[in-house]
């Protein structure tokens, strides 16, 4: 397990850190209005992928362990059909509203389709504990994206440089993933026949993850929009630096989850609930330790490198790291609830909490500034964490009672 954590950690760390440095690089080259368009396109891509990707990773992790092979193939074929349907609807919608250049939108839709297929293959690597293959795909995606964007912006392109970069990187990642394994599985998925009932079952099983994904996107996206419009880009820069440094524990738990999920799902499939709970508590404790270490390292990093230019970053960081601690615990315990069918409750809670937070933040910033928004974020994460842990403990108690009765 430790070896897998190290393998996943290298790939995931580079994958998530590289975009941050790319963003810093182009921010120094672009004028503020062009840079604003650049970040809006990235946010748009993230939103498009929520619908087109349709939670392919989350559903595949569960279906792989729960279903027989034939049922698994039909669900994934249905998933890809739904993804293409959403892609067509998105393309049609943006061709009418014309908010963004349609050529950029179409290219990002293509990138989302490539990314959906490649993440399906990569999730199979994860489920089979093929950590090195998963890591290689992620690593090369980040390298290709960074290199392509670097070339494009140095050729004089504006925000479209990132669009071309993500298309090239997504296409190359799919090719790499298929060349190192699972090509036959993908062919079997695409070749199998499905009916309306398969599509219906797949839609509802994937849709339960959708409100959560939108909720998390809304949480970060709404904050950036509100601060940019009401406090200005200088304050947003301080906010962004503090957020980026405080996100290290989330990165870490994301890496740990890649190792946790196959082991946790295996125990749950065997109905070994005591061992599964123990495993979750160990990972939760590890998440707390990582968050505490990140706090001290983050304060040092900001103090040495960012304190003069980003004068508010250190203060913002204090609130961010507390919210991150609750976020980490939420991510750990939701793993259990998703497997046991608690996805609907989680999705409703996350979407409700962060929709309310976004609405309140729009008003709070006028009276209490960014600090008020950060306090609201901490409180929102705390409420959500308490609810998730309550659901977890309740589910464990029920399952143990059922096991005893059987």
Buried (B, 14 or more C-beta within 10 A) or exposed (E): EEEBBEBBBBBBBBBBBBBBEBBEBBBEBBEEEEBBBBBBBBBBBBBBBBBBBBBBBBBBBBBBBBBEEEEBBBBBBBBBBBBBBBBEEBBEEBEEEEEBBBEBBBBBBBBBBBBBBBBBBBBBBBBBEBBBBBBBBBBBBBBBBBBBBBBBBEEEBBBBBBBBBBBBBBBBBBEBBBEBBBEEBBEBBEEBEBEEEBBEBBBEBBBBBBBBBBBBBBBBBBBBBBBBEBBEBEBBBBBBBBBBBBBBBBBBBBBBBBBBBBBBBBBBEEEBBEBBBEBBEEBBEBBBEBBEEBBEEBBEBBEEEBBEEBEBBBBBBBBBBBBBBBBBBBBBBBBBBBBBEBBBBBBBBBBEBBBEBBEBBBEBBEEEBBBBBBBBBBBBBBBBBEBBBEBBEEBBEEBBEEEEEE
